[in-house]
Amino acid sequence: MDPIRAARSAAAGTPPVTAHSRARMQQRGIRSDALEALLAFSSSKGA
């Protein structure tokens, strides 16, 4: 993902995902709130 999209995503409070990953999430029925929870968990473990 390019820096502009990453900054826009961070400002909006949404996980930084590409159009491709968003399409895959939709195909697999993965909700964005579930992704946010996983990303929050993984970032808290790395700190």
Residue pairs with C-beta under 8 A, 6 or more apart in sequence:
1 9
1 16
1 17
1 18
5 16
5 18
6 16
9 15
9 16
9 17
10 16
14 32
14 36
15 32
15 35
15 36
15 39
17 25
17 35
24 30
25 31
25 32
25 35
